[in-house]
């Protein structure tokens, strides 16, 4: 009974962190998309250019380090070195987004390669430039094909968002920890936080799976 009262008393404060957590996830997804999609396109259609080696290093570096290490590296090292002073929320969102972009670039690269490349040749034969053909013929198909794999970035970023407590972002885990310090009741409060994460994960994935079914291309993957 006492644990239930503690949860009820602390839940509004913890729940406020839900909006910060969602903000981190949505911003990181957007950053990952904005950076990862061009990287994927460049790897497929300009793979032999001067950009190929830097992109490969970028992907290898960001995929090879834990999120927490990258967070500290950017927050305490790279951004101060560059003279960039950002609030912890934007640093966390940027780091999570850049790391996600490394994974998203490979998702989009695979999706683009799964589109029949004869379509590019047909578009070029009709007088389209390569960028125009990519934008109007290849990407509309590739983005729909990539959606199931891209959707998996949501639960990954949702769970990774909790590491932002380390730089003081007031997301759910940070708020739960503050309530634990106040009430000395770690088990019920962390359990309640875990339940909220599970609910957010479930709702988000249901929305994304619905979008997958709506934009599914027959002949690619499951129905």
C-alpha positions as a Markdown table, in Angstrom:
| # | Residue | x | y | z |
|---|---|---|---|---|
| 1 | Unk | 0.0 | 0.0 | 0.0 |
| 2 | Unk | 2.8 | 2.4 | 0.9 |
| 3 | Unk | 4.6 | 1.6 | -2.4 |
| 4 | Unk | 1.4 | 2.4 | -4.3 |
| 5 | Unk | 1.1 | 5.7 | -2.6 |
| 6 | Unk | 4.7 | 6.5 | -3.4 |
| 7 | Unk | 4.2 | 5.7 | -7.0 |
| 8 | Unk | 1.0 | 7.8 | -7.2 |
| 9 | Unk | 2.8 | 10.7 | -5.6 |
| 10 | Unk | 5.8 | 10.5 | -7.8 |
| 11 | Unk | 4.2 | 9.6 | -11.1 |
| 12 | Unk | 3.3 | 13.1 | -12.2 |
| 13 | Unk | 6.9 | 14.2 | -11.8 |
| 14 | Unk | 8.2 | 11.2 | -13.6 |
| 15 | Unk | 5.6 | 11.5 | -16.3 |
| 16 | Unk | 6.8 | 15.0 | -17.2 |
| 17 | Unk | 10.0 | 13.3 | -18.3 |
| 18 | Unk | 8.0 | 11.4 | -20.8 |
| 19 | Unk | 7.8 | 14.5 | -23.0 |
| 20 | Unk | 11.5 | 15.0 | -22.8 |
| 21 | Unk | 12.2 | 11.4 | -23.7 |
| 22 | Unk | 9.8 | 11.5 | -26.7 |
| 23 | Unk | 11.5 | 14.8 | -27.8 |
| 24 | Unk | 14.9 | 13.1 | -27.7 |
| 25 | Unk | 13.6 | 10.1 | -29.7 |
| 26 | Unk | 11.8 | 12.1 | -32.3 |
| 27 | Unk | 14.6 | 14.6 | -32.8 |
| 28 | Unk | 17.2 | 11.8 | -33.0 |
| 29 | Unk | 15.1 | 10.0 | -35.6 |
| 30 | Unk | 14.8 | 13.1 | -37.6 |
| 31 | Unk | 18.6 | 13.8 | -37.4 |
| 32 | Unk | 19.3 | 10.2 | -38.3 |
| 33 | Unk | 17.0 | 10.4 | -41.3 |
| 34 | Unk | 18.4 | 13.8 | -42.5 |
| 35 | Unk | 22.0 | 12.5 | -42.3 |
| 36 | Unk | 21.6 | 8.8 | -43.0 |
| 37 | Unk | 19.5 | 9.1 | -46.2 |
| 38 | Unk | 22.1 | 11.2 | -48.1 |
| 39 | Unk | 24.9 | 9.0 | -46.9 |
| 40 | Unk | 23.1 | 5.9 | -48.1 |
| 41 | Unk | 22.4 | 7.5 | -51.5 |
| 42 | Unk | 26.1 | 8.5 | -51.9 |
| 43 | Unk | 27.3 | 5.1 | -51.0 |
| 44 | Unk | 25.2 | 3.5 | -53.7 |
| 45 | Unk | 25.5 | 6.0 | -56.6 |
| 46 | Unk | 28.9 | 7.7 | -55.8 |
| 47 | Unk | 30.6 | 4.8 | -54.0 |
| 48 | Unk | 33.9 | 5.4 | -55.8 |
| 49 | Unk | 34.0 | 9.1 | -55.1 |
| 50 | Unk | 36.2 | 10.9 | -52.6 |
| 51 | Unk | 33.3 | 10.7 | -50.1 |
| 52 | Unk | 33.3 | 6.9 | -49.8 |
| 53 | Unk | 36.2 | 6.5 | -47.4 |
| 54 | Unk | 35.1 | 9.3 | -45.0 |
| 55 | Unk | 31.6 | 7.9 | -45.0 |
| 56 | Unk | 32.9 | 4.4 | -44.2 |
| 57 | Unk | 35.0 | 5.8 | -41.3 |
| 58 | Unk | 32.0 | 7.8 | -40.1 |
| 59 | Unk | 29.8 | 4.7 | -40.0 |
| 60 | Unk | 32.5 | 2.5 | -38.4 |
| 61 | Unk | 33.3 | 5.1 | -35.7 |
| 62 | Unk | 29.7 | 5.8 | -34.6 |
| 63 | Unk | 28.6 | 2.2 | -34.7 |
| 64 | Unk | 31.7 | 1.1 | -32.9 |
| 65 | Unk | 31.3 | 3.1 | -29.7 |
| 66 | Unk | 28.7 | 2.9 | -27.0 |
| 67 | Unk | 26.1 | 5.7 | -26.8 |
| 68 | Unk | 27.4 | 6.8 | -23.4 |
| 69 | Unk | 31.0 | 7.1 | -24.6 |
| 70 | Unk | 29.9 | 9.2 | -27.6 |
| 71 | Unk | 27.7 | 11.3 | -25.3 |
| 72 | Unk | 30.7 | 12.2 | -23.1 |
| 73 | Unk | 33.0 | 12.6 | -26.1 |
| 74 | Unk | 30.7 | 15.2 | -27.7 |
| 75 | Unk | 29.5 | 16.9 | -24.5 |
| 76 | Unk | 32.8 | 17.2 | -22.7 |
| 77 | Unk | 35.2 | 17.1 | -25.6 |
| 78 | Unk | 34.2 | 17.9 | -29.2 |
| 79 | Unk | 31.5 | 20.6 | -28.7 |
| 80 | Unk | 33.6 | 22.6 | -26.1 |
| 81 | Unk | 36.6 | 22.3 | -28.4 |
| 82 | Unk | 34.6 | 23.8 | -31.3 |
| 83 | Unk | 33.2 | 26.5 | -29.0 |
| 84 | Unk | 29.7 | 25.2 | -29.3 |
| 85 | Unk | 27.6 | 25.7 | -26.2 |
| 86 | Unk | 24.4 | 23.6 | -26.5 |
| 87 | Unk | 21.9 | 22.7 | -23.8 |
| 88 | Unk | 22.2 | 19.0 | -22.6 |
| 89 | Unk | 18.9 | 18.1 | -24.4 |
| 90 | Unk | 20.2 | 19.2 | -27.8 |
| 91 | Unk | 23.6 | 17.5 | -27.3 |
| 92 | Unk | 21.8 | 14.3 | -26.3 |
| 93 | Unk | 19.5 | 14.4 | -29.3 |
| 94 | Unk | 22.4 | 15.3 | -31.7 |
| 95 | Unk | 24.5 | 12.4 | -30.4 |
| 96 | Unk | 21.7 | 9.9 | -30.5 |
| 97 | Unk | 20.7 | 11.1 | -34.0 |
| 98 | Unk | 24.2 | 11.0 | -35.4 |
| 99 | Unk | 24.7 | 7.5 | -34.1 |
| 100 | Unk | 21.4 | 6.4 | -35.5 |
| 101 | Unk | 22.4 | 8.0 | -38.9 |
| 102 | Unk | 25.2 | 5.5 | -39.1 |
| 103 | Unk | 22.7 | 2.6 | -38.9 |
| 104 | Unk | 20.1 | 4.4 | -41.0 |
| 105 | Unk | 22.5 | 4.9 | -43.8 |
| 106 | Unk | 23.0 | 1.2 | -44.1 |
| 107 | Unk | 19.2 | 0.6 | -43.9 |
| 108 | Unk | 18.7 | 3.0 | -46.8 |
| 109 | Unk | 21.7 | 1.7 | -48.7 |
| 110 | Unk | 20.2 | -1.8 | -48.6 |
| 111 | Unk | 16.7 | -0.6 | -49.6 |
| 112 | Unk | 18.1 | 1.4 | -52.5 |
| 113 | Unk | 20.1 | -1.6 | -53.7 |
| 114 | Unk | 16.9 | -3.7 | -53.6 |
| 115 | Unk | 15.2 | -1.5 | -56.2 |
| 116 | Unk | 15.8 | -2.9 | -59.7 |
| 117 | Unk | 18.7 | -0.8 | -61.0 |
| 118 | Unk | 17.2 | -1.1 | -64.5 |
| 119 | Unk | 14.8 | 1.6 | -63.4 |
| 120 | Unk | 17.7 | 4.0 | -63.1 |
| 121 | Unk | 18.8 | 3.2 | -66.6 |
| 122 | Unk | 15.2 | 3.6 | -67.9 |
| 123 | Unk | 14.9 | 7.0 | -66.2 |
| 124 | Unk | 18.2 | 8.1 | -67.6 |
| 125 | Unk | 17.2 | 7.0 | -71.1 |
| 126 | Unk | 14.1 | 9.3 | -70.8 |
| 127 | Unk | 16.4 | 12.2 | -70.2 |
| 128 | Unk | 16.4 | 12.4 | -66.4 |
| 129 | Unk | 19.6 | 13.4 | -64.6 |
| 130 | Unk | 20.9 | 11.0 | -62.0 |
| 131 | Unk | 19.8 | 13.2 | -59.0 |
| 132 | Unk | 16.3 | 13.6 | -60.6 |
| 133 | Unk | 16.0 | 9.9 | -61.2 |
| 134 | Unk | 17.0 | 9.1 | -57.6 |
| 135 | Unk | 14.6 | 11.6 | -56.2 |
| 136 | Unk | 11.6 | 10.7 | -58.3 |
| 137 | Unk | 12.0 | 7.1 | -59.2 |
| 138 | Unk | 14.3 | 5.3 | -56.8 |
| 139 | Unk | 13.7 | 7.0 | -53.4 |
| 140 | Unk | 9.9 | 6.7 | -53.4 |
| 141 | Unk | 10.3 | 3.0 | -53.6 |
| 142 | Unk | 13.4 | 2.6 | -51.4 |
| 143 | Unk | 11.8 | 4.6 | -48.5 |
| 144 | Unk | 8.8 | 2.3 | -48.5 |
| 145 | Unk | 11.0 | -0.8 | -48.6 |
| 146 | Unk | 13.2 | 0.6 | -45.8 |
| 147 | Unk | 10.3 | 1.4 | -43.4 |
| 148 | Unk | 10.2 | -2.0 | -41.5 |
| 149 | Unk | 14.0 | -1.9 | -40.8 |
| 150 | Unk | 13.9 | 1.9 | -40.1 |
| 151 | Unk | 11.0 | 1.4 | -37.6 |
| 152 | Unk | 13.4 | -0.6 | -35.4 |
| 153 | Unk | 15.4 | 2.5 | -34.7 |
| 154 | Unk | 12.5 | 3.8 | -32.6 |
| 155 | Unk | 12.8 | 1.2 | -29.8 |
| 156 | Unk | 16.6 | 1.4 | -30.0 |
| 157 | Unk | 16.6 | 5.2 | -29.5 |
| 158 | Unk | 13.9 | 5.0 | -26.9 |
| 159 | Unk | 16.1 | 2.7 | -24.7 |
| 160 | Unk | 19.3 | 4.7 | -25.6 |
| 161 | Unk | 17.6 | 7.9 | -24.5 |
| 162 | Unk | 18.0 | 7.0 | -20.9 |
| 163 | Unk | 21.8 | 7.4 | -21.1 |
| 164 | Unk | 21.2 | 11.2 | -21.4 |
| 165 | Unk | 20.7 | 11.3 | -17.7 |
| 166 | Unk | 24.5 | 11.3 | -17.5 |
| 167 | Unk | 24.7 | 14.9 | -18.8 |
| 168 | Unk | 21.6 | 16.1 | -16.8 |
| 169 | Unk | 18.8 | 15.8 | -19.4 |
| 170 | Unk | 15.6 | 15.7 | -17.4 |
| 171 | Unk | 14.2 | 12.6 | -19.1 |
| 172 | Unk | 12.2 | 9.9 | -17.3 |
| 173 | Unk | 15.1 | 8.1 | -15.8 |
| 174 | Unk | 16.6 | 11.3 | -14.4 |
| 175 | Unk | 13.3 | 12.3 | -12.9 |
| 176 | Unk | 12.8 | 8.8 | -11.5 |
| 177 | Unk | 16.2 | 8.9 | -9.9 |
| 178 | Unk | 15.5 | 12.2 | -8.2 |
| 179 | Unk | 12.2 | 10.8 | -6.8 |
| 180 | Unk | 14.1 | 7.7 | -5.6 |
| 181 | Unk | 16.6 | 10.0 | -3.8 |
| 182 | Unk | 13.7 | 11.8 | -2.1 |
| 183 | Unk | 11.5 | 8.8 | -1.2 |
| 184 | Unk | 14.2 | 6.0 | -0.7 |
| 185 | Unk | 11.9 | 3.6 | -2.6 |
| 186 | Unk | 14.0 | 2.5 | -5.7 |
| 187 | Unk | 12.1 | -0.7 | -6.6 |
| 188 | Unk | 8.6 | 0.7 | -7.1 |
| 189 | Unk | 9.7 | 3.9 | -8.8 |
| 190 | Unk | 12.1 | 2.2 | -11.2 |
| 191 | Unk | 9.5 | -0.5 | -11.9 |
| 192 | Unk | 6.9 | 2.2 | -12.7 |
| 193 | Unk | 9.4 | 3.9 | -15.0 |
| 194 | Unk | 10.1 | 0.6 | -16.7 |
| 195 | Unk | 6.3 | 0.1 | -17.3 |
| 196 | Unk | 6.1 | 3.6 | -18.9 |
| 197 | Unk | 9.0 | 2.7 | -21.2 |
| 198 | Unk | 7.3 | -0.5 | -22.2 |
| 199 | Unk | 4.0 | 1.3 | -22.9 |
| 200 | Unk | 5.8 | 3.9 | -25.0 |
| 201 | Unk | 7.6 | 1.2 | -26.9 |
| 202 | Unk | 4.3 | -0.7 | -27.6 |
| 203 | Unk | 2.4 | 2.3 | -28.7 |
| 204 | Unk | 5.2 | 3.6 | -30.9 |
| 205 | Unk | 5.7 | 0.3 | -32.6 |
| 206 | Unk | 2.0 | -0.2 | -33.2 |
| 207 | Unk | 1.9 | 3.2 | -35.0 |
| 208 | Unk | 5.0 | 2.3 | -37.1 |
| 209 | Unk | 3.7 | -1.2 | -37.9 |
| 210 | Unk | 0.4 | 0.4 | -39.1 |
| 211 | Unk | 2.4 | 2.7 | -41.4 |
| 212 | Unk | 4.4 | -0.3 | -42.7 |
| 213 | Unk | 1.2 | -2.0 | -43.7 |
| 214 | Unk | -0.1 | 1.1 | -45.4 |
| 215 | Unk | 3.0 | 1.7 | -47.5 |
| 216 | Unk | 4.0 | -1.9 | -48.0 |
| 217 | Unk | 5.0 | -2.7 | -51.6 |
| 218 | Unk | 3.7 | -6.2 | -52.7 |
| 219 | Unk | 6.5 | -8.6 | -53.4 |
| 220 | Unk | 8.9 | -7.1 | -50.8 |
| 221 | Unk | 8.9 | -8.8 | -47.4 |
| 222 | Unk | 5.8 | -9.9 | -45.6 |
| 223 | Unk | 2.2 | -8.7 | -46.1 |
